[in-house]
């Protein structure tokens, strides 16, 4: 995947994530995080715990979004090096 393709996909997913989170739809936001994670190569994917309940979704998204952003930056740097 090229850097441009990755950026395009991730930018759309980040917008969808922020939209869902702003609407308080934390379960949907968590699903988007899982989908973003799937876009990363295996060696960079974050090991997420299973989402047990709707109530846990808010803390899950808050906890993992920052980690996801950092991992995305690492992968972008890798793609720029190719």
VENHUHU-V873018 format. One record per pair of residues at least 12 apart in sequence whose C-alpha atoms are under 10 Angstrom apart, sorted by the first residue. I is the first residue (numbers start at 1). J is the second residue. D is the distance in whole Angstrom. If there is no record, write none. Layout:
I | J | D
I | J | D
This chain:
1 | 39 | 10
1 | 79 | 8
2 | 76 | 10
2 | 79 | 7
2 | 80 | 9
2 | 82 | 9
3 | 75 | 9
3 | 76 | 7
3 | 77 | 9
3 | 78 | 9
3 | 79 | 6
3 | 80 | 7
3 | 81 | 10
3 | 82 | 9
4 | 76 | 10
4 | 79 | 9
4 | 80 | 10
6 | 39 | 8
6 | 40 | 9
6 | 72 | 9
6 | 75 | 9
6 | 76 | 8
6 | 79 | 9
7 | 72 | 9
7 | 76 | 8
9 | 36 | 9
9 | 39 | 8
10 | 35 | 10
10 | 36 | 7
10 | 37 | 10
10 | 39 | 8
10 | 40 | 10
10 | 69 | 10
10 | 72 | 8
11 | 36 | 10
13 | 29 | 10
13 | 32 | 7
13 | 33 | 8
13 | 35 | 8
13 | 36 | 7
14 | 29 | 9
14 | 32 | 8
14 | 33 | 9
14 | 36 | 8
14 | 65 | 10
14 | 69 | 9
15 | 32 | 10
16 | 28 | 9
16 | 29 | 8
16 | 32 | 7
16 | 33 | 10
17 | 29 | 5
17 | 30 | 8
17 | 31 | 9
17 | 32 | 6
17 | 33 | 7
17 | 36 | 10
17 | 61 | 9
17 | 65 | 9
18 | 32 | 10
20 | 32 | 9
21 | 58 | 8
21 | 61 | 8
21 | 62 | 9
24 | 57 | 10
24 | 58 | 8
25 | 54 | 9
25 | 57 | 9
25 | 58 | 8
26 | 54 | 8
26 | 55 | 9
26 | 56 | 9
26 | 57 | 5
26 | 58 | 5
26 | 59 | 9
26 | 60 | 8
26 | 61 | 7
26 | 62 | 9
27 | 51 | 9
27 | 53 | 9
27 | 54 | 6
27 | 55 | 9
27 | 56 | 9
27 | 57 | 5
27 | 58 | 8
27 | 60 | 9
27 | 61 | 9
28 | 54 | 10
28 | 57 | 9
28 | 61 | 10
29 | 57 | 8
29 | 58 | 9
29 | 60 | 9
29 | 61 | 7
29 | 62 | 10
29 | 65 | 10
30 | 51 | 8
30 | 54 | 10
30 | 56 | 10
30 | 57 | 6
30 | 58 | 8
30 | 59 | 10
30 | 60 | 7
30 | 61 | 6
30 | 62 | 9
30 | 64 | 9
30 | 65 | 9
31 | 51 | 9
31 | 57 | 9
31 | 61 | 9
32 | 61 | 10
33 | 46 | 10
33 | 48 | 10
33 | 60 | 10
33 | 61 | 8
33 | 64 | 8
33 | 65 | 7
33 | 68 | 8
34 | 46 | 9
34 | 47 | 10
34 | 48 | 8
34 | 64 | 10
34 | 68 | 10
36 | 68 | 8
36 | 69 | 10
36 | 72 | 9
37 | 68 | 7
37 | 71 | 9
37 | 72 | 9
39 | 72 | 9
40 | 68 | 10
40 | 71 | 8
40 | 72 | 8
40 | 75 | 7
40 | 76 | 10
41 | 75 | 8
44 | 68 | 10
44 | 71 | 7
44 | 72 | 9
44 | 74 | 8
44 | 75 | 8
45 | 68 | 9
45 | 71 | 8
45 | 72 | 10
46 | 64 | 9
46 | 67 | 8
46 | 68 | 8
46 | 71 | 8
48 | 60 | 9
48 | 64 | 8
